[in-house]
Amino acid sequence: MEYQEEFKFLKLEVMKRKNTEELKEEDRNFIVINLLDPTNNPCRFFIFNKDLMKKVLSSTYSGLQLLQVKFEVVYSNNNWSVRVVDINE
């Protein structure tokens, strides 16, 4: 299922993956974006998609800026998975 929701931006972190020596240079990092949902509950998304990472890193988000986040929720093998599809100002 795909959803779109408005979130408030808190902070953005670029993190290194484990076992990076086995990966290509462009695959060694991922993004953690911290947001507030519509009822001001904190949440965070992990972004691994290279194109979306470039888009987010080239943007200049400010604290509590409203962002439209499109994300996909999938249930498989008794687990829920959430994946960010797109982020727009």
Disulfide bonds with the S-S distance in Angstrom:
none
